[in-house]
Amino acid sequence: MKCPFCGYKKDKVMDSRLSRDGKSIRRRRECLKCKKRYTTHEYLEETSLLVIKKDGRRAQFDRKKILSGIIKACEKRPVSLERMEAIVTSVERSIYKDFDKEVSSRVIGEFVMERLAKLDDVAYVRFASVYRQFKDVNQFMKELKGMLGKRSHNRRS
């Protein structure tokens, strides 16, 4: 593993832990040169799955792209990286359970929004605004009203 701080290629594993779902391993490493510590995650490589983009192109499924979008949506919000990674793992698990070879990017986006809505309202709205590509303020307000309507309905129930 290459150290993200100094680029040195030798390290030692300080701690290894199996994730809750048993599908990944978290390793705490220390660079043998600069002595800084960093964390890596190892995942079981699933069979390749293609994502069908909005324009019809196909691309290899990449969990890092989902995490990147979630991190942007959660920027300056009280959401830990651990919670964000849990969403990605949950979405990935659902995708591999429900789809064999191909999945629409629309489905992935809906899975992410469903989980973000339960986690943080602001992150949800941020993600939805990029994902749904609101054309104007009216579309944005319609989404907000829908979200607020669900919130008030859930509180009454």
C-alpha positions as CSV (number, residue, x, y, z in Angstrom):
1,M,0.0,0.0,0.0
2,K,1.3,3.4,-0.9
3,C,1.3,6.0,1.9
4,P,-1.1,8.9,1.1
5,F,1.2,11.3,2.9
6,C,4.7,10.6,1.6
7,G,4.2,8.0,-1.1
8,Y,6.4,5.3,0.5
9,K,5.3,1.8,-0.5
10,K,5.9,-0.1,2.8
11,D,3.7,0.0,5.8
12,K,2.6,-2.2,8.7
13,V,-0.9,-3.1,9.6
14,M,-1.7,-1.9,13.1
15,D,-5.2,-3.2,13.4
16,S,-7.7,-5.1,11.2
17,R,-11.4,-5.3,11.8
18,L,-14.2,-7.1,9.9
19,S,-17.1,-4.8,9.0
20,R,-20.5,-5.3,10.5
21,D,-21.9,-6.9,7.4
22,G,-18.8,-9.1,7.0
23,K,-18.1,-8.0,3.5
24,S,-15.2,-5.7,4.0
25,I,-12.1,-5.4,6.2
26,R,-10.9,-2.1,7.7
27,R,-7.2,-1.9,8.2
28,R,-5.3,0.7,10.2
29,R,-1.8,1.1,8.7
30,E,1.3,3.0,9.7
31,C,3.9,4.2,7.1
32,L,7.3,2.8,7.9
33,K,9.0,6.0,6.6
34,C,6.9,9.0,7.9
35,K,5.2,7.1,10.7
36,K,1.8,8.6,9.9
37,R,-1.3,6.4,10.2
38,Y,-4.1,5.9,7.7
39,T,-7.1,3.6,7.1
40,T,-7.8,1.4,4.2
41,H,-10.8,-0.7,3.4
42,E,-10.8,-4.0,1.5
43,Y,-13.9,-5.2,-0.3
44,L,-14.9,-8.4,-1.9
45,E,-14.8,-7.9,-5.6
46,E,-18.3,-8.6,-6.9
47,T,-19.1,-9.7,-10.4
48,S,-18.9,-6.7,-12.7
49,L,-22.0,-4.6,-13.0
50,L,-22.6,-2.0,-15.6
51,V,-24.4,1.3,-14.9
52,I,-26.6,2.6,-17.7
53,K,-26.2,6.4,-17.8
54,K,-29.0,8.9,-18.7
55,D,-27.6,9.2,-22.2
56,G,-27.5,5.5,-22.7
57,R,-23.7,5.0,-22.2
58,R,-22.6,2.2,-20.0
59,A,-19.9,2.4,-17.3
60,Q,-18.5,0.1,-14.8
61,F,-20.1,0.3,-11.4
62,D,-17.9,2.3,-9.0
63,R,-18.8,2.7,-5.3
64,K,-16.3,5.6,-5.1
65,K,-18.5,7.7,-7.4
66,I,-21.5,7.2,-5.1
67,L,-19.4,8.1,-2.0
68,S,-18.1,11.2,-3.8
69,G,-21.6,12.4,-4.4
70,I,-22.7,11.7,-0.9
71,I,-19.7,13.5,0.5
72,K,-20.5,16.6,-1.6
73,A,-24.1,16.5,-0.4
74,C,-23.1,16.1,3.3
75,E,-20.4,18.8,3.2
76,K,-20.5,21.0,6.3
77,R,-23.3,18.8,7.7
78,P,-23.0,16.8,11.0
79,V,-22.7,13.4,9.1
80,S,-19.7,11.2,9.8
81,L,-17.7,9.6,7.0
82,E,-18.7,6.2,8.7
83,R,-22.4,7.0,8.1
84,M,-21.8,8.0,4.5
85,E,-19.8,4.8,3.9
86,A,-22.7,2.9,5.5
87,I,-25.1,4.4,2.9
88,V,-22.8,3.4,0.1
89,T,-22.5,-0.1,1.4
90,S,-26.3,-0.3,1.8
91,V,-26.9,1.0,-1.7
92,E,-24.3,-1.4,-3.2
93,R,-25.8,-4.4,-1.3
94,S,-29.2,-3.5,-2.7
95,I,-27.9,-3.1,-6.2
96,Y,-26.1,-6.5,-6.3
97,K,-29.1,-8.2,-4.7
98,D,-31.6,-6.8,-7.2
99,F,-29.7,-6.6,-10.4
100,D,-27.5,-9.1,-12.3
101,K,-25.6,-7.4,-15.1
102,E,-26.9,-3.8,-15.5
103,V,-28.6,-1.1,-13.4
104,S,-29.8,2.3,-14.4
105,S,-28.1,5.3,-12.8
106,R,-31.6,6.5,-12.0
107,V,-32.2,3.5,-9.7
108,I,-28.9,4.1,-8.0
109,G,-29.8,7.8,-7.5
110,E,-33.2,6.9,-6.0
111,F,-31.5,4.4,-3.6
112,V,-29.1,7.1,-2.4
113,M,-31.9,9.7,-2.0
114,E,-34.0,7.3,-0.1
115,R,-31.2,6.8,2.5
116,L,-30.1,10.4,2.6
117,A,-33.7,11.5,3.3
118,K,-33.6,9.5,6.5
119,L,-30.2,10.8,7.5
120,D,-30.1,14.5,6.8
121,D,-32.7,16.8,5.1
122,V,-30.1,19.3,3.8
123,A,-27.9,16.6,2.3
124,Y,-31.0,15.0,0.7
125,V,-32.0,18.3,-0.9
126,R,-28.4,19.0,-2.1
127,F,-28.1,15.5,-3.6
128,A,-31.6,15.7,-5.2
129,S,-30.9,19.1,-6.7
130,V,-27.9,17.7,-8.6
131,Y,-29.3,14.3,-9.3
132,R,-32.7,15.6,-10.6
133,Q,-31.1,18.6,-12.3
134,F,-33.8,21.0,-11.3
135,K,-34.5,23.4,-14.2
136,D,-35.9,26.2,-12.1
137,V,-37.0,27.2,-8.6
138,N,-40.5,25.8,-9.0
139,Q,-39.1,22.3,-9.5
140,F,-36.9,22.8,-6.4
141,M,-39.9,24.0,-4.3
142,K,-42.0,21.1,-5.5
143,E,-39.3,18.7,-4.2
144,L,-39.1,20.6,-0.9
145,K,-42.9,20.6,-0.4
146,G,-43.0,16.9,-1.1
147,M,-40.3,16.2,1.5
148,L,-42.0,18.5,4.1
149,G,-45.3,16.8,3.4
150,K,-43.8,13.4,4.1
151,R,-42.2,14.7,7.3
152,S,-45.5,16.1,8.7
153,H,-47.4,12.9,7.7
154,N,-44.8,10.7,9.5
155,R,-45.1,12.8,12.6
156,R,-48.8,12.4,12.7
157,S,-48.7,8.6,12.3
